[in-house]
Amino acid sequence: MSFARFETLLKQTMGLDASTVGASMIERAVRDRMAAASVADADAYWNLLHVSTAELQELIETVIVPETWFFRGHEAFDAMARLACERALRKGSQPLRFLSLPCSTGEEPYSIAMALFDAGLPAARFHIDAVDICTRSLAIAGRAVYGRNSFRGKSLDFRARHFSQTEDGYVLSETVRRQVRFQSGNMFDADFLTGFGAYDFIFCRNLLIYFDRPMQERAVAVLNRLLSQSGLLFAGPAEAGLMVRQDMVSAGLPLAFAFRKADAALPVLKPWAPPPKPLPPTAPPTAAVRPVPRAVTTAPAPPPPRPAADAIDTARQMANQGQLVEAAALCKRQMQLHGPSAALLCLLGVISDAAGNRGEAREHYRRALYLDPDHYESLSHLAALLQMQGDAAGARRMDERAGRSRAKQGHA
């Protein structure tokens, strides 16, 4: 039984390149749907797909495996929130417009809303559209009730601010939910989001890696149409090189993987610092009581960062700007000088993944975990890579280890 025609149909319908998830995954999805539809013959199921849009949608949803969590890639949300607040001041009363595509089960668009609220932006100053091809994911997003797997990373303080814990899970506040409008959509449809206007910020992360080069070019053209002239597009780490090849320019925000149109002005992200605290009032000295002079003491200067730490930051910025070869060379040079470390090897894995060398990326993550079995970033990246390669069991094991690593650090 040949499944090549089903792979072609999925590519034409949703852009999926079967080689990115494995032909075996497509075959399993087709067999599962044939059983569910009580169709024993592949030809009969092929004919069913061409007369039933509902069954085609079911096949698409069987192929899609959502993998997301709140504030995934927090650097993107940090940079977005700060730039959004500055841009809101310039736009006056006109609200900022955000797009999350694909939005999956809602963690990303809700994270955008929470980040903006936490940055002090009022509800009236922004609106978020969230689009996905998967109606099952949209139903979960609409419920806004999440389990522990949606909360990963070292900082979970947002959960106490925006969620209520119940027997069913963590329920998102109505205030955040009101900011997001969910809808079903396929970015390759001719009328996709026509009439919606341009967006100030678009999050489209870890989607284009599932397309081949022609479909990637089509997708970027759609995103370019939807992005305002001064807007920012946030991509996934593995998509940085693609964006640069498609005439997008890095916004220069380290680890945010943000891009702008080539002829747009570079956004300025001012460093934030808390306002200085006023000094406590002191009583003026009197003639009877003279102030006792005190020796002026100077706090010791903090030790300078290790050269390896500075180099890692530099390599991350290079990777964010699409300079993958230079970033990898810098990491390898640091390992020659200072020896291997989990942080360096993990970054090499991200760079290799961005360059499309997934076998090499996998080896870097495994070497990082050999040095530090609890290295959370390596566990998370390896889990995502295995999921994308169709190894659901391996991805689940890495996710479980990442959860235990998070618990050890006191962030469960």
LODREN-72653 format. One record per residue: residue in three letters; residue number from 0; x, z, y of N, C-alpha, C in turn. Coordinates in steps of 0.1 Angstrom, whole numbers. Example, Ala and Ser with C-alpha at 12.3 -4.5 7.8 and 13.67 -1.06 7.14 Angstrom:
2
(site 'ala',0,(132,78,-57),(123,78,-45),(132,78,-33))
(site 'ser',1,(128,71,-22),(137,71,-11),(129,79,0))
***
This chain:
412
(site 'met',0,(9,0,-12),(0,0,0),(9,0,12))
(site 'ser',1,(7,-10,21),(15,-11,33),(8,-4,45))
(site 'phe',2,(16,3,52),(11,10,64),(16,5,77))
(site 'ala',3,(23,-6,76),(29,-12,88),(19,-16,99))
(site 'arg',4,(8,-21,94),(-3,-26,103),(-9,-14,111))
(site 'phe',5,(-10,-2,104),(-15,10,111),(-5,14,122))
(site 'glu',6,(8,13,119),(18,17,129),(17,7,141))
(site 'thr',7,(14,-6,138),(13,-15,149),(0,-12,158))
(site 'leu',8,(-10,-8,151),(-23,-5,158),(-21,7,167))
(site 'leu',9,(-14,17,162),(-12,29,170),(-3,26,182))
(site 'lys',10,(7,17,180),(16,14,191),(8,6,202))
(site 'gln',11,(-1,-3,197),(-9,-10,207),(-19,-1,214))
(site 'thr',12,(-24,9,207),(-34,17,213),(-28,28,222))
(site 'met',13,(-18,35,217),(-13,47,224),(2,46,227))
(site 'gly',14,(8,35,224),(22,33,227),(32,40,217))
(site 'leu',15,(27,46,206),(36,53,197),(45,44,190))
(site 'asp',16,(58,47,190),(68,40,182),(70,49,170))
(site 'ala',17,(66,43,158),(66,50,146),(79,56,142))
(site 'ser',18,(90,49,146),(103,54,143),(107,67,149))
(site 'thr',19,(100,71,159),(103,84,166),(97,96,159))
(site 'val',20,(86,93,151),(80,104,143),(82,102,128))
(site 'gly',21,(86,90,124),(88,88,110),(76,81,104))
(site 'ala',22,(79,70,96),(68,63,90),(60,72,80))
(site 'ser',23,(66,82,74),(59,91,65),(48,99,72))
(site 'met',24,(50,102,84),(40,109,92),(28,101,94))
(site 'ile',25,(30,88,98),(19,79,100),(11,77,87))
(site 'glu',26,(19,76,76),(12,74,63),(4,86,59))
(site 'arg',27,(9,98,61),(1,110,58),(-11,111,67))
(site 'ala',28,(-10,107,80),(-22,107,88),(-33,97,84))
(site 'val',29,(-28,85,80),(-38,75,75),(-45,80,62))
(site 'arg',30,(-37,85,53),(-43,90,40),(-52,102,43))
(site 'asp',31,(-49,111,52),(-58,122,55),(-71,117,60))
(site 'arg',32,(-70,107,69),(-83,102,75),(-91,94,65))
(site 'met',33,(-84,87,56),(-91,79,46),(-99,89,37))
(site 'ala',34,(-93,100,34),(-100,110,26),(-111,116,33))
(site 'ala',35,(-109,120,46),(-120,126,54),(-132,116,56))
(site 'ala',36,(-129,103,57),(-139,93,59),(-145,88,46))
(site 'ser',37,(-140,93,34),(-144,89,21),(-142,74,19))
(site 'val',38,(-131,70,23),(-127,56,21),(-115,55,12))
(site 'ala',39,(-116,49,1),(-105,49,-9),(-96,37,-7))
(site 'asp',40,(-100,26,-1),(-93,14,0),(-87,12,15))
(site 'ala',41,(-74,9,16),(-68,7,29),(-74,-4,37))
(site 'asp',42,(-78,-15,30),(-84,-26,38),(-97,-21,44))
(site 'ala',43,(-105,-14,36),(-118,-9,41),(-116,1,53))
(site 'tyr',44,(-105,9,52),(-103,18,64),(-98,10,76))
(site 'trp',45,(-90,0,73),(-85,-9,84),(-97,-15,92))
(site 'asn',46,(-107,-20,84),(-119,-26,90),(-127,-15,97))
(site 'leu',47,(-127,-3,92),(-134,8,98),(-129,11,112))
(site 'leu',48,(-115,11,113),(-109,14,126),(-112,4,137))
(site 'his',49,(-116,-8,133),(-119,-19,142),(-133,-19,147))
(site 'val',50,(-142,-11,140),(-156,-11,144),(-160,3,148))
(site 'ser',51,(-151,13,146),(-155,27,150),(-144,32,160))
(site 'thr',52,(-148,33,172),(-138,39,182),(-137,54,179))
(site 'ala',53,(-147,60,173),(-146,74,170),(-136,77,159))
(site 'glu',54,(-135,68,149),(-126,70,138),(-112,67,143))
(site 'leu',55,(-110,57,152),(-97,54,158),(-92,67,165))
(site 'gln',56,(-101,73,173),(-97,85,180),(-93,96,170))
(site 'glu',57,(-100,97,159),(-97,107,149),(-83,105,143))
(site 'leu',58,(-79,92,141),(-66,89,136),(-55,93,146))
(site 'ile',59,(-58,90,159),(-49,93,170),(-47,109,170))
(site 'glu',60,(-58,116,169),(-57,130,170),(-49,136,158))
(site 'thr',61,(-50,130,146),(-43,134,134),(-28,132,136))
(site 'val',62,(-24,121,142),(-10,118,145),(-4,128,155))
(site 'ile',63,(-12,132,165),(-6,140,176),(-5,155,171))
(site 'val',64,(7,160,173),(9,174,169),(14,181,182))
(site 'pro',65,(5,189,189),(8,195,201),(19,205,200))
(site 'glu',66,(29,205,209),(40,215,209),(43,218,223))
(site 'thr',67,(37,229,228),(39,233,242),(37,248,243))
(site 'trp',68,(42,253,255),(40,267,258),(40,269,273))
(site 'phe',69,(36,280,278),(36,283,292),(50,283,298))
(site 'phe',70,(51,277,309),(64,276,317),(75,271,308))
(site 'arg',71,(72,261,300),(83,255,292),(92,247,302))
(site 'gly',72,(105,250,302),(114,245,312),(111,251,326))
(site 'his',73,(113,264,327),(109,271,339),(115,266,352))
(site 'glu',74,(127,259,351),(134,254,363),(125,244,370))
(site 'ala',75,(118,236,362),(109,226,369),(98,233,377))
(site 'phe',76,(92,243,371),(81,250,378),(87,258,390))
(site 'asp',77,(99,264,389),(104,271,401),(107,261,412))
(site 'ala',78,(113,250,409),(116,240,420),(103,234,426))
(site 'met',79,(94,231,417),(81,225,422),(74,235,431))
(site 'ala',80,(73,248,428),(66,257,436),(72,258,450))
(site 'arg',81,(85,259,450),(92,261,463),(90,248,472))
(site 'leu',82,(91,236,466),(89,224,473),(75,222,477))
(site 'ala',83,(65,226,469),(51,225,472),(48,234,484))
(site 'cys',84,(53,246,485),(50,254,496),(55,248,509))
(site 'glu',85,(67,242,509),(73,236,521),(64,223,525))
(site 'arg',86,(60,216,514),(53,203,517),(39,207,522))
(site 'ala',87,(33,218,517),(20,222,522),(20,225,537))
(site 'leu',88,(30,230,542),(31,233,556),(31,220,564))
(site 'arg',89,(37,209,559),(38,196,566),(25,189,565))
(site 'lys',90,(17,191,554),(5,183,552),(-7,189,559))
(site 'gly',91,(-5,200,565),(-17,206,572),(-27,211,563))
(site 'ser',92,(-40,207,565),(-51,212,557),(-53,203,545))
(site 'gln',93,(-46,192,544),(-48,183,532),(-42,189,520))
(site 'pro',94,(-50,191,509),(-44,198,497),(-34,189,490))
(site 'leu',95,(-25,195,483),(-15,189,475),(-22,185,462))
(site 'arg',96,(-18,173,456),(-24,168,444),(-13,168,433))
(site 'phe',97,(-17,173,421),(-8,174,410),(-14,167,398))
(site 'leu',98,(-6,161,390),(-10,155,377),(-2,160,366))
(site 'ser',99,(-8,164,355),(-2,168,342),(-6,158,332))
(site 'leu',100,(4,150,327),(1,139,318),(12,138,307))
(site 'pro',101,(10,140,295),(-2,145,289),(-3,160,291))
(site 'cys',102,(-15,166,291),(-16,180,294),(-17,188,281))
(site 'ser',103,(-19,182,270),(-20,188,257),(-30,199,257))
(site 'thr',104,(-27,211,253),(-37,222,252),(-38,231,265))
(site 'gly',105,(-32,226,275),(-34,232,288),(-23,241,294))
(site 'glu',106,(-13,244,286),(-3,253,290),(5,248,303))
(site 'glu',107,(7,235,303),(15,230,314),(7,230,327))
(site 'pro',108,(-5,224,328),(-12,224,341),(-16,238,345))
(site 'tyr',109,(-19,247,336),(-21,261,340),(-9,268,345))
(site 'ser',110,(3,264,339),(15,270,345),(18,265,359))
(site 'ile',111,(14,252,362),(16,247,375),(7,256,385))
(site 'ala',112,(-5,259,381),(-14,267,390),(-9,281,391))
(site 'met',113,(-4,287,381),(1,301,382),(13,301,390))
(site 'ala',114,(22,291,389),(34,291,397),(31,290,412))
(site 'leu',115,(21,282,415),(17,280,429),(11,292,435))
(site 'phe',116,(2,299,427),(-4,311,431),(7,322,434))
(site 'asp',117,(16,323,424),(26,333,425),(36,330,437))
(site 'ala',118,(37,318,441),(45,314,453),(37,316,466))
(site 'gly',119,(24,320,465),(17,323,477),(8,312,482))
(site 'leu',120,(7,301,475),(-1,290,480),(-16,293,477))
(site 'pro',121,(-25,292,487),(-39,295,484),(-46,284,476))
(site 'ala',122,(-57,287,470),(-64,278,461),(-68,266,468))
(site 'ala',123,(-72,267,481),(-77,255,488),(-66,245,491))
(site 'arg',124,(-53,248,489),(-42,240,493),(-37,231,482))
(site 'phe',125,(-43,232,470),(-38,223,459),(-49,221,449))
(site 'his',126,(-47,209,442),(-57,206,431),(-49,199,420))
(site 'ile',127,(-53,202,407),(-45,197,396),(-54,189,387))
(site 'asp',128,(-50,176,384),(-57,168,374),(-49,169,361))
(site 'ala',129,(-55,171,350),(-48,172,337),(-55,162,327))
(site 'val',130,(-47,153,321),(-52,142,313),(-45,142,299))
(site 'asp',131,(-53,140,289),(-47,138,276),(-55,129,267))
(site 'ile',132,(-49,122,258),(-57,113,249),(-64,120,238))
(site 'cys',133,(-60,133,236),(-65,141,224),(-76,150,229))
(site 'thr',134,(-88,147,224),(-100,155,228),(-99,169,222))
(site 'arg',135,(-93,171,210),(-92,184,204),(-83,193,213))
(site 'ser',136,(-72,187,218),(-64,195,227),(-71,199,240))
(site 'leu',137,(-79,190,245),(-87,193,257),(-97,204,255))
(site 'ala',138,(-103,204,243),(-113,215,240),(-106,228,240))
(site 'ile',139,(-94,229,235),(-86,242,235),(-83,245,249))
(site 'ala',140,(-79,235,257),(-75,238,271),(-87,243,279))
(site 'gly',141,(-99,238,276),(-111,242,283),(-115,257,279))
(site 'arg',142,(-112,261,267),(-115,275,263),(-105,284,270))
(site 'ala',143,(-92,280,272),(-82,288,279),(-80,302,272))
(site 'val',144,(-80,302,259),(-77,314,251),(-65,311,242))
(site 'tyr',145,(-54,319,244),(-41,315,238),(-36,326,229))
(site 'gly',146,(-29,322,219),(-22,331,210),(-7,333,214))
(site 'arg',147,(0,341,206),(14,345,210),(23,333,210))
(site 'asn',148,(20,322,203),(29,311,202),(30,304,216))
(site 'ser',149,(20,306,224),(20,299,237),(28,307,248))
(site 'phe',150,(33,318,244),(41,326,253),(55,328,247))
(site 'arg',151,(64,320,252),(78,321,248),(87,322,260))
(site 'gly',152,(100,325,257),(109,326,268),(112,341,271))
(site 'lys',153,(121,343,280),(125,357,283),(116,364,293))
(site 'ser',154,(109,357,301),(101,363,312),(86,360,310))
(site 'leu',155,(79,371,306),(65,369,304),(56,378,314))
(site 'asp',156,(62,381,325),(55,390,334),(42,383,340))
(site 'phe',157,(42,369,340),(30,362,344),(18,365,336))
(site 'arg',158,(20,369,323),(9,371,314),(0,383,319))
(site 'ala',159,(7,394,324),(0,405,329),(-8,402,342))
(site 'arg',160,(-3,392,350),(-10,389,362),(-22,380,360))
(site 'his',161,(-21,371,350),(-31,361,350),(-40,360,337))
(site 'phe',162,(-37,369,328),(-44,369,315),(-50,383,312))
(site 'ser',163,(-61,383,304),(-66,395,298),(-66,394,283))
(site 'gln',164,(-61,405,277),(-59,405,263),(-72,409,256))
(site 'thr',165,(-77,401,246),(-89,404,238),(-85,403,224))
(site 'glu',166,(-95,405,215),(-93,404,201),(-90,389,197))
(site 'asp',167,(-95,380,205),(-93,365,201),(-80,360,207))
(site 'gly',168,(-74,367,216),(-61,362,222),(-61,366,236))
(site 'tyr',169,(-52,359,244),(-51,361,258),(-60,351,266))
(site 'val',170,(-69,356,274),(-78,348,281),(-73,346,295))
(site 'leu',171,(-72,334,299),(-68,331,313),(-78,334,323))
(site 'ser',172,(-74,338,335),(-83,342,345),(-91,330,350))
(site 'glu',173,(-103,332,355),(-111,322,360),(-105,316,373))
(site 'thr',174,(-98,324,380),(-92,319,393),(-82,307,390))
(site 'val',175,(-74,309,380),(-65,298,376),(-72,286,370))
(site 'arg',176,(-82,289,361),(-89,278,355),(-96,269,364))
(site 'arg',177,(-101,274,375),(-108,266,385),(-99,256,392))
(site 'gln',178,(-86,258,391),(-77,248,399),(-74,236,391))
(site 'val',179,(-78,235,378),(-75,224,369),(-87,217,365))
(site 'arg',180,(-87,203,366),(-97,195,361),(-92,187,350))
(site 'phe',181,(-98,189,338),(-93,182,326),(-102,170,323))
(site 'gln',182,(-95,159,318),(-103,147,314),(-95,140,303))
(site 'ser',183,(-102,132,295),(-96,124,285),(-92,111,291))
(site 'gly',184,(-81,106,287),(-76,93,292),(-64,88,285))
(site 'asn',185,(-62,75,285),(-51,68,279),(-43,60,290))
(site 'met',186,(-31,64,292),(-23,58,303),(-21,43,302))
(site 'phe',187,(-23,37,290),(-22,23,289),(-35,15,291))
(site 'asp',188,(-46,22,294),(-58,15,297),(-56,9,311))
(site 'ala',189,(-62,-3,313),(-61,-10,325),(-66,-3,337))
(site 'asp',190,(-76,5,335),(-83,12,347),(-79,27,347))
(site 'phe',191,(-67,31,341),(-63,45,340),(-62,51,354))
(site 'leu',192,(-70,61,357),(-69,68,370),(-70,59,382))
(site 'thr',193,(-76,48,381),(-78,40,393),(-88,47,402))
(site 'gly',194,(-86,46,415),(-94,53,425),(-92,67,427))
(site 'phe',195,(-82,73,420),(-79,87,421),(-69,90,432))
(site 'gly',196,(-62,80,437),(-53,82,448),(-39,86,442))
(site 'ala',197,(-29,88,451),(-16,91,447),(-14,106,446))
(site 'tyr',198,(-4,110,438),(-1,124,435),(12,128,442))
(site 'asp',199,(12,140,447),(24,145,453),(34,150,442))
(site 'phe',200,(29,155,431),(38,159,420),(32,155,407))
(site 'ile',201,(40,148,398),(35,144,385),(44,151,374))
(site 'phe',202,(38,157,365),(46,162,353),(42,153,341))
(site 'cys',203,(52,146,337),(51,137,325),(64,140,317))
(site 'arg',204,(63,150,308),(76,154,301),(74,153,286))
(site 'asn',205,(85,147,280),(86,146,266),(75,137,260))
(site 'leu',206,(70,127,267),(61,117,262),(68,104,260))
(site 'leu',207,(76,100,269),(82,86,268),(92,85,257))
(site 'ile',208,(97,96,252),(106,95,240),(99,90,228))
(site 'tyr',209,(86,90,228),(78,85,216),(75,70,217))
(site 'phe',210,(80,64,228),(77,49,230),(90,41,228))
(site 'asp',211,(89,28,225),(100,20,225),(103,15,239))
(site 'arg',212,(113,7,241),(117,3,255),(106,-4,262))
(site 'pro',213,(100,-14,257),(89,-21,265),(78,-12,269))
(site 'met',214,(74,-3,260),(63,7,263),(68,17,273))
(site 'gln',215,(80,21,272),(85,30,282),(85,24,296))
(site 'glu',216,(88,11,297),(88,4,310),(74,3,315))
(site 'arg',217,(64,1,306),(50,1,310),(46,14,315))
(site 'ala',218,(50,25,308),(46,38,312),(52,42,326))
(site 'val',219,(64,39,328),(71,43,341),(64,35,352))
(site 'ala',220,(60,23,349),(52,15,360),(39,22,363))
(site 'val',221,(32,27,353),(20,35,356),(23,47,364))
(site 'leu',222,(33,54,360),(37,67,368),(41,63,382))
(site 'asn',223,(48,52,384),(52,48,397),(40,45,406))
(site 'arg',224,(30,39,400),(18,36,407),(10,48,412))
(site 'leu',225,(11,59,403),(3,71,406),(11,80,415))
(site 'leu',226,(24,79,416),(32,88,424),(32,84,439))
(site 'ser',227,(30,93,448),(30,90,462),(44,86,466))
(site 'gln',228,(45,80,478),(58,75,483),(69,87,484))
(site 'ser',229,(64,98,487),(74,110,488),(72,119,477))
(site 'gly',230,(65,115,466),(63,124,455),(74,126,446))
(site 'leu',231,(73,136,437),(83,139,427),(77,138,413))
(site 'leu',232,(85,132,404),(81,131,390),(90,139,381))
(site 'phe',233,(84,149,374),(92,157,365),(91,152,351))
(site 'ala',234,(103,149,345),(104,143,332),(110,153,322))
(site 'gly',235,(112,150,310),(118,158,300),(133,156,300))
(site 'pro',236,(141,165,295),(156,164,294),(160,151,288))
(site 'ala',237,(153,147,277),(157,135,270),(153,122,277))
(site 'glu',238,(146,123,288),(141,111,295),(149,109,308))
(site 'ala',239,(159,117,311),(166,116,324),(173,102,325))
(site 'gly',240,(180,98,314),(186,85,314),(177,74,316))
(site 'leu',241,(165,74,310),(155,64,311),(150,63,325))
(site 'met',242,(148,74,332),(143,73,346),(153,67,355))
(site 'val',243,(166,70,353),(176,64,361),(176,48,359))
(site 'arg',244,(175,44,346),(175,30,343),(163,23,349))
(site 'gln',245,(152,30,351),(140,24,357),(139,26,372))
(site 'asp',246,(151,27,378),(152,27,393),(146,39,399))
(site 'met',247,(145,50,392),(141,63,397),(154,70,401))
(site 'val',248,(154,79,411),(166,86,415),(164,101,413))
(site 'ser',249,(174,107,408),(174,121,406),(171,129,420))
(site 'ala',250,(163,139,419),(161,147,431),(171,157,433))
(site 'gly',251,(181,158,424),(192,167,426),(188,182,424))
(site 'leu',252,(178,185,416),(174,199,414),(179,203,400))
(site 'pro',253,(189,211,399),(195,214,386),(185,218,375))
(site 'leu',254,(185,212,364),(178,215,352),(163,213,354))
(site 'ala',255,(158,208,366),(144,205,368),(140,191,362))
(site 'phe',256,(150,182,361),(148,169,357),(137,162,365))
(site 'ala',257,(138,163,379),(129,157,388),(134,145,394))
(site 'phe',258,(126,135,396),(130,122,401),(120,117,412))
(site 'arg',259,(126,109,421),(118,103,432),(120,88,432))
(site 'lys',260,(111,81,440),(113,67,441),(126,64,448))
(site 'ala',261,(132,52,445),(145,49,450),(146,49,465))
(site 'asp',262,(135,45,472),(135,43,486),(128,55,493))
(site 'ala',263,(126,66,486),(121,78,492),(132,88,497))
(site 'ala',264,(128,96,506),(138,106,511),(141,116,501))
(site 'leu',265,(153,121,500),(157,132,491),(150,145,496))
(site 'pro',266,(143,152,487),(137,164,491),(147,175,494))
(site 'val',267,(144,183,503),(153,194,507),(147,207,501))
(site 'leu',268,(155,214,493),(151,226,487),(159,237,493))
(site 'lys',269,(154,244,503),(161,255,510),(163,267,501))
(site 'pro',270,(175,273,501),(177,285,493),(168,296,498))
(site 'trp',271,(162,303,489),(153,314,493),(160,327,493))
(site 'ala',272,(158,335,502),(163,349,503),(153,358,508))
(site 'pro',273,(152,370,502),(142,380,507),(145,384,521))
(site 'pro',274,(134,387,529),(137,391,543),(145,404,543))
(site 'pro',275,(154,406,553),(161,418,554),(152,430,557))
(site 'lys',276,(155,441,550),(148,453,553),(152,460,566))
(site 'pro',277,(143,465,574),(147,471,586),(155,484,583))
(site 'leu',278,(165,487,591),(172,499,590),(164,511,594))
(site 'pro',279,(165,523,587),(158,534,591),(162,539,604))
(site 'pro',280,(153,545,613),(157,550,626),(166,562,625))
(site 'thr',281,(175,562,634),(184,574,634),(183,581,648))
(site 'ala',282,(185,594,647),(184,602,660),(197,600,668))
(site 'pro',283,(196,598,681),(208,597,689),(216,610,689))
(site 'pro',284,(229,610,689),(237,622,689),(235,630,702))
(site 'thr',285,(235,643,701),(234,651,713),(248,657,716))
(site 'ala',286,(248,663,728),(261,669,733),(266,680,724))
(site 'ala',287,(255,688,718),(259,700,710),(264,696,696))
(site 'val',288,(258,685,691),(262,680,678),(268,666,679))
(site 'arg',289,(281,666,676),(287,653,676),(287,647,662))
(site 'pro',290,(285,634,662),(285,628,649),(298,628,643))
(site 'val',291,(299,630,630),(311,631,623),(315,616,619))
(site 'pro',292,(326,612,623),(330,598,620),(332,597,604))
(site 'arg',293,(327,586,599),(328,584,585),(337,572,582))
(site 'ala',294,(344,573,572),(352,562,568),(344,550,564))
(site 'val',295,(348,539,568),(341,527,565),(345,522,551))
(site 'thr',296,(336,521,542),(339,517,529),(332,503,526))
(site 'thr',297,(339,496,519),(334,482,516),(332,481,501))
(site 'ala',298,(320,477,497),(317,475,483),(327,465,477))
(site 'pro',299,(331,467,465),(340,457,459),(333,444,457))
(site 'ala',300,(340,433,459),(334,420,457),(332,418,442))
(site 'pro',301,(321,411,439),(318,409,425),(329,399,419))
(site 'pro',302,(332,401,407),(342,392,401),(337,378,401))
(site 'pro',303,(347,368,404),(343,354,404),(338,350,390))
(site 'pro',304,(329,341,389),(324,336,376),(335,330,368))
(site 'arg',305,(334,330,355),(344,324,347),(343,309,349))
(site 'pro',306,(355,302,348),(355,288,350),(345,281,341))
(site 'ala',307,(343,286,329),(334,279,319),(319,280,324))
(site 'ala',308,(316,291,330),(302,293,336),(300,283,347))
(site 'asp',309,(309,281,356),(308,272,367),(307,257,361))
(site 'ala',310,(315,255,351),(315,241,345),(302,238,338))
(site 'ile',311,(296,248,332),(283,246,325),(272,242,336))
(site 'asp',312,(272,249,347),(263,246,358),(265,232,363))
(site 'thr',313,(278,228,364),(281,214,369),(277,204,359))
(site 'ala',314,(279,207,346),(275,197,336),(260,196,335))
(site 'arg',315,(252,207,338),(238,206,338),(233,197,349))
(site 'gln',316,(239,198,361),(236,190,372),(239,175,369))
(site 'met',317,(250,173,363),(254,159,360),(243,153,350))
(site 'ala',318,(239,161,340),(229,156,331),(216,153,337))
(site 'asn',319,(212,162,347),(200,160,354),(200,148,362))
(site 'gln',320,(212,143,366),(213,131,374),(216,119,366))
(site 'gly',321,(215,120,353),(217,109,344),(231,106,340))
(site 'gln',322,(241,114,345),(255,112,342),(258,119,329))
(site 'leu',323,(253,113,318),(253,120,305),(267,120,299))
(site 'val',324,(274,108,300),(288,107,295),(297,117,302))
(site 'glu',325,(296,118,315),(305,127,323),(302,142,319))
(site 'ala',326,(289,145,318),(285,158,315),(290,163,301))
(site 'ala',327,(289,154,291),(294,157,278),(309,158,278))
(site 'ala',328,(316,150,285),(331,151,286),(335,165,292))
(site 'leu',329,(327,169,302),(331,182,309),(328,193,299))
(site 'cys',330,(318,193,291),(315,203,281),(326,204,271))
(site 'lys',331,(330,192,266),(341,192,256),(354,197,261))
(site 'arg',332,(357,193,274),(369,198,280),(369,213,281))
(site 'gln',333,(358,219,284),(357,233,285),(359,240,272))
(site 'met',334,(354,234,261),(356,240,248),(371,239,244))
(site 'gln',335,(378,229,249),(392,228,246),(400,239,253))
(site 'leu',336,(395,242,265),(402,253,273),(398,267,270))
(site 'his',337,(385,269,267),(380,283,265),(375,285,251))
(site 'gly',338,(374,275,242),(369,277,229),(354,274,229))
(site 'pro',339,(348,271,218),(333,268,217),(325,281,220))
(site 'ser',340,(313,278,225),(303,289,228),(290,283,225))
(site 'ala',341,(280,292,222),(267,288,219),(261,280,232))
(site 'ala',342,(264,285,244),(258,279,256),(263,265,257))
(site 'leu',343,(277,263,255),(282,250,257),(277,240,246))
(site 'leu',344,(276,245,234),(271,236,223),(257,233,225))
(site 'cys',345,(249,242,230),(235,240,232),(233,229,243))
(site 'leu',346,(241,230,254),(240,220,264),(245,206,259))
(site 'leu',347,(255,206,251),(259,193,244),(247,188,236))
(site 'gly',348,(240,196,230),(228,192,222),(218,185,231))
(site 'val',349,(215,192,242),(205,186,252),(210,173,257))
(site 'ile',350,(223,172,260),(228,159,265),(228,148,255))
(site 'ser',351,(231,152,242),(230,142,231),(216,137,229))
(site 'asp',352,(207,147,230),(192,144,229),(188,134,240))
(site 'ala',353,(192,137,252),(189,128,263),(194,114,262))
(site 'ala',354,(206,113,255),(212,100,253),(206,93,241))
(site 'gly',355,(197,99,233),(191,93,222),(198,95,209))
(site 'asn',356,(209,104,209),(217,107,197),(212,119,191))
(site 'arg',357,(200,118,184),(193,130,179),(201,137,167))
(site 'gly',358,(207,129,159),(215,135,148),(226,143,153))
(site 'glu',359,(233,138,164),(244,145,170),(238,158,177))
(site 'ala',360,(227,156,184),(221,168,190),(218,179,180))
(site 'arg',361,(212,175,169),(209,185,158),(221,192,154))
(site 'glu',362,(232,185,152),(245,191,148),(250,201,158))
(site 'his',363,(249,198,171),(253,207,182),(245,220,181))
(site 'tyr',364,(232,218,180),(223,230,180),(227,239,168))
(site 'arg',365,(229,233,156),(233,241,144),(246,248,146))
(site 'arg',366,(256,241,152),(269,248,155),(267,259,164))
(site 'ala',367,(258,258,174),(256,269,184),(250,281,177))
(site 'leu',368,(241,278,167),(234,289,160),(244,295,149))
(site 'tyr',369,(254,288,145),(264,294,137),(272,304,144))
(site 'leu',370,(275,301,157),(282,311,166),(273,322,170))
(site 'asp',371,(260,319,173),(251,329,177),(237,326,171))
(site 'pro',372,(234,333,159),(222,330,152),(209,333,160))
(site 'asp',373,(210,341,171),(199,345,178),(198,337,192))
(site 'his',374,(206,327,193),(206,320,206),(193,313,209))
(site 'tyr',375,(185,319,218),(171,314,219),(169,300,223))
(site 'glu',376,(177,295,233),(176,281,238),(179,271,227))
(site 'ser',377,(189,274,218),(193,265,207),(181,265,197))
(site 'leu',378,(176,276,194),(165,277,185),(153,269,190))
(site 'ser',379,(149,270,203),(138,263,208),(140,248,209))
(site 'his',380,(152,244,213),(155,230,213),(155,224,199))
(site 'leu',381,(161,231,190),(161,225,176),(147,225,170))
(site 'ala',382,(139,234,173),(125,234,169),(118,222,174))
(site 'ala',383,(119,219,187),(113,207,193),(118,194,187))
(site 'leu',384,(131,194,184),(137,182,179),(132,179,165))
(site 'leu',385,(132,190,156),(127,189,143),(112,184,143))
(site 'gln',386,(104,190,152),(90,186,153),(89,171,156))
(site 'met',387,(97,166,165),(96,153,169),(101,143,158))
(site 'gln',388,(110,148,149),(114,140,138),(105,141,125))
(site 'gly',389,(94,149,127),(84,150,116),(87,161,106))
(site 'asp',390,(97,169,109),(100,181,100),(92,193,105))
(site 'ala',391,(79,193,102),(71,204,107),(75,217,101))
(site 'ala',392,(79,218,88),(83,230,82),(96,236,88))
(site 'gly',393,(105,227,91),(118,231,97),(115,236,111))
(site 'ala',394,(107,229,119),(103,233,132),(97,247,132))
(site 'arg',395,(88,249,123),(81,262,122),(91,273,119))
(site 'arg',396,(101,271,111),(111,281,108),(119,284,120))
(site 'met',397,(123,274,128),(131,276,140),(122,284,150))
(site 'asp',398,(109,280,151),(100,287,160),(99,302,157))
(site 'glu',399,(99,305,144),(98,319,139),(110,326,143))
(site 'arg',400,(122,320,141),(135,326,144),(136,329,160))
(site 'ala',401,(131,319,167),(131,320,182),(122,332,186))
(site 'gly',402,(110,334,179),(102,345,182),(109,358,179))
(site 'arg',403,(116,359,168),(123,371,164),(134,374,174))
(site 'ser',404,(141,363,179),(152,365,189),(146,370,202))
(site 'arg',405,(134,365,206),(128,370,218),(124,385,216))
(site 'ala',406,(119,389,205),(116,402,202),(128,412,203))
(site 'lys',407,(139,407,197),(151,415,198),(155,418,212))
(site 'gln',408,(153,408,221),(157,410,235),(147,418,243))
(site 'gly',409,(136,422,237),(126,430,244),(116,422,252))
(site 'his',410,(114,410,247),(105,401,255),(93,397,246))
(site 'ala',411,(90,404,236),(79,400,227),(66,401,235))
***
